[in-house]
Structures are given as structure tokens and as C-alpha cells.
Amino acid sequence: MNAPAQFGAHAAAGHSHTGAAGLQISQGGYTLVPLTTTLTPGKTADFRFTVTGPDGAPVTRYQVKHDKKLHFIVVSRDLGGFWHLHPEEAGDGVWSVRFTPPAAGTYRAYADFAPEGGPDLTLGADLHVPGTYEPRPLPPANTTAQVDGYTVTMSGDLVPGRVSKLVFTVSKDGRPVGDLEPYLGAYGHLVAIRAGDLAYLHVHPEDGTTAAGVTFAASAPSGGDYRLFLDFQHGGTVRTAAFTAYADATGATDAAGAVNTGHVGHDG
């Protein structure tokens, strides 16, 4: 079984790291450099960026992690929106991805990658979409989410400073879905964001996870509210189930059972 992944780290090749990730635009000599400065609400545009290395030049060689050289996540700052995007290399170390911000406001973008011969990194930067912005309150805590006719149930608690298991099961029409399909080399991908400062985690299932239930091991770096986004694939389509969880010292997740209605999405 792989070592459990910690909140604030990208688990890869069986390793885990402590501390919050995605809070810095530059780390270990590597810098996320957005080349697109602003976006327009409701308009699809090519968002372009690069990652520079310790020598100041764009990085062009990456390790392949979970079928991709680089994973790119965007969330709205109020955590009501989530997009797992798949940028393409445009040449000379430049990445490009199509993105349509649904409304004005500030978004947080995360580049999750490992340069060839370098460490696993998650770098973050703000994206600005001019216009009138009214933040929405964090959705209430929930252990069940509905998405496209599927019901996704989360069991387990987030406990600050202690590893605990989170198990996600998927059902449709009242029947368990036992034939989830691999997506990016796994039966599920979990991204968790800490409310307030938007600290980031991208973990993958433990070894031995089956298509009938996807298990993650994680430790919250602190108490407080978190948004969890689970990507899963069935019938050839990737869907995202979203949850709000509260981590406290007693290990009790304050789950109200409310159904999430936030915007989640992929670029296909």
C-alpha cells in the first residue's frame, strides 16, 4: 500500500509530504508564470502559462504523473466552482488551456507537476475576471452529493494532524455502481481545498482500491472548513462530486447531509 497522502501535498510514486501546497507562486526555484493577464466572464479563452526553472528558463521536460505531465486545477475563490482542466503544450515550455469563467471574480489556479529530475510541486496563482462580484457562502457540510443522476457518498472524518481514511461510494437508481472506469490511471481523484487561504491537496486512491469504493488516506493540516472534489468516470464520462467537510480535534465531521449545488466541471 502506498504511503498515505497528506493534506497540502501531491502524492506520487508512493511518497507523501507535509505542509500546505498551492499557496506559493514560486517554490524551490520553480515559478508559475501566467501569460494571460485577465479573462472575461462567460467568454471562452486560451489561458496560457509557463513554469520557469532555477535557471530562469521555461521548463520543457516533465515527469509523467497519472498519465499527464501537468495537472491544472481552477477553483473560484468562494469554492463554489471547480474545474479540472487538461492544458496542452504549445511549444517552448508554454502551456495553453481553454477556460470559460462563468462569472466575474477571482479564481485560483494550481499547476500540479514534477519537472524531470525535480520534486513534486503544486504552484498557485490568482486569475482575475473583472466585473461585479458577489461571493457565495460556502455550501453546507454534506456526506452525500448528487451529480448527473449519480449519488456519491463519503464516509470518514477529517482529523487535524492525524491520518484518517475517506471512502467514496457511487450509486445510480438506488444500486451501487461497481464498474467505475479508470480515469488518469486511477478509479478516482480527490482534490481538497482549505477554505480561507485555499491550501491545496491532490491525492490518489490507496493501493488495493476497487471500482466499487474509492479509498483515500489523508490528514488535514488544521481544523476548519474544507471543500473536497472527487472526479470519477463511468460510462465514458468524467463527473465531479463536491463535498464540504469540517475538520476538528475530536474527529467529528459536521455533516448535515445537504446536497451540493456548486459548479464543478472538466474540459473533457
Buried (B, 14 or more C-beta within 10 A) or exposed (E): EBBBBBBBBBBBEEEBBEEBBBBBBBBEEBBBBBEBEEBEBEEEBEBBBBBBBEEEEBBBEBBEBBEBBBBBBBBBBBBBBBBBBBBEEBEEBBBBBBBBBBBBBBBBBBBBBBBEEBEBBBBBBEBBBEEEBEEBEBBEBBBBBEBEEBBBBBBBBBBBBEBBEBBBBBBEEEEEBEEBEEBBEBBBBBBBBBBEEBBBBBBBBBEEBEBEBBBBBBBBBBBBBBBBBBBBBBEEEBBBBBBBBBBBEEEEBEBEEBEBEBBBBBBE
